[in-house]
């Protein structure tokens, strides 16, 4: 008798339905793909309520999480009608390793966006979908034709130039708001300098790096 490879389960929540499906298939959480058919609805005074329903399917042998993520990225590129292709640059086969996907094509500039904003949004969406579909925590890093390395180099050069200006003028400089990854690049680039200090100020999307003359700098 062939082993069942997919079941549809209803329960009070998506999480509970997923757990029941995994138990019924007798597999581990990282061996399944979960598709949410419908979310639970509370209804009004008990009327019109409905349970959550999911489809839990065993991931076929040889189809890795990285492969499923590549399918997500490829489908998103198709939906946006972008002339670009994606490939796996790191399958994330070891614990805590991210899955890295590289995108290339003539629409690369559009997919990167102003200062990488579109790329960050795309990466956020892919991470959300990947974690939802694979039913486990996975980190996905997207890059487009080496953009992140070029951006890091540009930020490092800017940081050194502005740090020297701070030392020469004795006045702090506050950079424009940046995402966490870029602020971290600035902090790391200047971490070994004794003549200045860096700190992040502001809240949320408006957090900025300030470069300050060191109090120990005579």
ABEGO torsion letter per residue (X at the ends): XBBBABBBBBBABAAAAAAAAAAAAGBBAAABBBBBABBBBAEBGGBGBBBBBBBBBBBBBGBBAAAAAAAAAAAAAAAAGBBBBBBBABAGABBGBBBBBBBBEAAAAAAAEBGGAAAAAAAAAAAAAAAAAAGBBBBBBBBBGGAAAAAAAAAAAAAAAAAAAAAAAGBBBBBBBBBAAAAAAAAAAAAABAABBBBBBEBEAABBBBBBBBAABX
